[in-house]
Amino acid sequence: MAETIAEAKGLVRPEGPDYLALAERNHSVLRRIGPPFLAAFEFEGVAATGSILKAISSLRKFYAGNRRTLPKDLPTGFVKRAWREAVMRGKAVHGPAYELCAFVELRDRLRAGDVWVTGSRQYRAVEDQLIARPVFDAMREAGPLPIAVAPDFATYIEDRRELLRRRLDQVASKAATDSLVDVRIQGAVLKITPLPPVTPEAADKLADHLYGMLPPIRITDLLEEVAGWTGMIECFPHLHTGLPTENPRVLLTSILADATNMGFTRMADACSIATYKQLVWTAGWHLREDNHADALATLVEAQQGALQELCVAVRHHRT
């Protein structure tokens, strides 16, 4: 029994991705691609990204110096709470986890637009996407700017205030005579008549009839059936091994929790397929943005194939 318990403790998976294990397993790859990547690009960002930019600068100098240990004065302000247990070792930092955390944070800041690549067309500052200042000044001197509002802020804001006053006066006048369309003001209570349904009644009846023809089925069973038709499960390999999941139903439940915004806690409480730990572990190792894109492309391709088969069947029936 003692040996079994010890083995079980060794197999217990932590809640959420194991960042420390992930960093150690991928550190050799990161050390190969990290130095040339940082040497090839210069990064800039808004003031709030100062910590990650300093970290990238420190890593660039560290890589260029061919040293084995990271410097002791590394910035850690960018390290998020989920990473702190893996990165921080008292007052020191765990090297592989720190490097991976820095690259992950850099990726997220690039996607958010807070950090940009100098000279890049896609990952560039928002200001670079606007009209250049000399061009704008020349346009303003040449004549009225081709915009639908006043170019002077004081004039613009006064026009908007005047328009707001006129609209409020109109509403107040109609409310006093009870002539507002679909709106009633009784004392301090505002009542708005609901919008009439846009869908014709016949269409609603037809939809109810069609839904009544469908057999009752759990959504997880439906997802599993669709995955069997399309091979969608193969689009979610393990992040490290590249192998497909050992439990497709847990993977589909994790996808469903993400798609419905239920979250893993409520999904685990609502179903008996997987526990919270299983859902979190599966999402951490199998669900990524690229995988979702591949799965969506697979579904679209399957839909197009089914539609083509349906069109061929209809033509054959007509002939």
Rosetta blueprint (number, residue, H / E / L):
1 M L
2 A H
3 E H
4 T H
5 I H
6 A H
7 E H
8 A H
9 K H
10 G H
11 L H
12 V L
13 R L
14 P L
15 E L
16 G L
17 P L
18 D L
19 Y H
20 L H
21 A H
22 L H
23 A H
24 E H
25 R H
26 N H
27 H H
28 S H
29 V H
30 L H
31 R H
32 R H
33 I H
34 G H
35 P H
36 P H
37 F H
38 L H
39 A H
40 A H
41 F L
42 E L
43 F E
44 E E
45 G E
46 V L
47 A H
48 A H
49 T H
50 G H
51 S H
52 I H
53 L H
54 K H
55 A H
56 I H
57 S H
58 S H
59 L H
60 R H
61 K H
62 F H
63 Y H
64 A H
65 G H
66 N L
67 R L
68 R L
69 T L
70 L L
71 P L
72 K L
73 D L
74 L L
75 P L
76 T L
77 G L
78 F L
79 V L
80 K L
81 R H
82 A H
83 W H
84 R H
85 E H
86 A H
87 V H
88 M E
89 R E
90 G L
91 K L
92 A E
93 V E
94 H L
95 G H
96 P H
97 A H
98 Y H
99 E H
100 L H
101 C H
102 A H
103 F H
104 V H
105 E H
106 L H
107 R H
108 D H
109 R H
110 L H
111 R H
112 A H
113 G L
114 D L
115 V E
116 W E
117 V E
118 T L
119 G L
120 S L
121 R L
122 Q L
123 Y L
124 R L
125 A L
126 V H
127 E H
128 D H
129 Q H
130 L L
131 I L
132 A L
133 R H
134 P H
135 V H
136 F H
137 D H
138 A H
139 M H
140 R H
141 E H
142 A H
143 G L
144 P L
145 L L
146 P L
147 I L
148 A L
149 V L
150 A L
151 P L
152 D L
153 F H
154 A H
155 T H
156 Y H
157 I H
158 E H
159 D H
160 R H
161 R H
162 E H
163 L H
164 L H
165 R H
166 R H
167 R H
168 L H
169 D H
170 Q H
171 V H
172 A H
173 S H
174 K H
175 A H
176 A H
177 T L
178 D L
179 S L
180 L L
181 V L
182 D L
183 V E
184 R E
185 I E
186 Q E
187 G L
188 A L
189 V E
190 L E
191 K E
192 I E
193 T L
194 P L
195 L L
196 P L
197 P L
198 V L
199 T L
200 P L
201 E H
202 A H
203 A H
204 D H
205 K H
206 L H
207 A H
208 D H
209 H H
210 L H
211 Y H
212 G H
213 M H
214 L L
215 P L
216 P L
217 I L
218 R L
219 I H
220 T H
221 D H
222 L H
223 L H
224 E H
225 E H
226 V H
227 A H
228 G H
229 W H
230 T H
231 G L
232 M H
233 I H
234 E H
235 C H
236 F L
237 P L
238 H L
239 L L
240 H L
241 T L
242 G L
243 L L
244 P L
245 T L
246 E L
247 N L
248 P H
249 R H
250 V H
251 L H
252 L H
253 T H
254 S H
255 I H
256 L H
257 A H
258 D H
259 A H
260 T L
261 N L
262 M L
263 G H
264 F H
265 T H
266 R H
267 M H
268 A H
269 D H
270 A H
271 C L
272 S L
273 I L
274 A L
275 T L
276 Y H
277 K H
278 Q H
279 L H
280 V H
281 W H
282 T H
283 A H
284 G H
285 W H
286 H H
287 L L
288 R L
289 E H
290 D H
291 N H
292 H H
293 A H
294 D H
295 A H
296 L H
297 A H
298 T H
299 L H
300 V H
301 E H
302 A H
303 Q H
304 Q H
305 G H
306 A H
307 L H
308 Q H
309 E H
310 L H
311 C H
312 V H
313 A H
314 V H
315 R H
316 H H
317 H H
318 R H
319 T L
